[in-house]
């Protein structure tokens, strides 16, 4: 009788462990797919490289384009925040020009657009940028480059794409992401109903491993 009771308790304990273990596994988040940094990662970051790309220190104007508040969290697959991680973004301006010497497009650069910015993830992994809604670049769908530098780990690089953007279907880098994981690099740009930004976008980044150093890629 005592032996049977002990056996039942053991089995019940094992069952509870399996259930809890399965629940923990089910809660794990899918990692964000990595992507190339492209050729336009700044050779030297601008003197003004804060998290507001719509204004440049020393200038009174505001960037052309649709001002957007971009927010999100940097976490690991278990949902734990990567607090203190440096977060960088860079993108072309509203004229489709990167602020980089290798971009020799014929259209003038928007001098009121910073082009590159950085911030640090908060204690809860959160970050925020003020930028513009991305526009097409020749041969590319609208996108924003993102690099994350977790403490004590190699940098992670990806690209953020606009949800429901028709050009995504023909973008060679977007289509390199497996179809079942493309939702992980998409962000909805939702119109705002007040304030100084035209859109709000949220892009959470889940980092499981490491990626190449920014500037190592050759695609745009």
Protein Blocks (a to p, Z undefined) as FASTA:
>chain_A
ZZmmmmmmmmmmmmmmmmmmmmmmmmpccddddddebjmbcfbdcfblcfbfkbcehiab
dcedjddddddddddfkopacehiacddddddfkopacdfklccfbdcdfkbgoiacddd
dfkopacdddddddddehiacddddddddehiacdddddddehiaklmmmmklmmpcfkl
mmmmgccddddeedjbfbdcddddddfbdcddehkambZZ
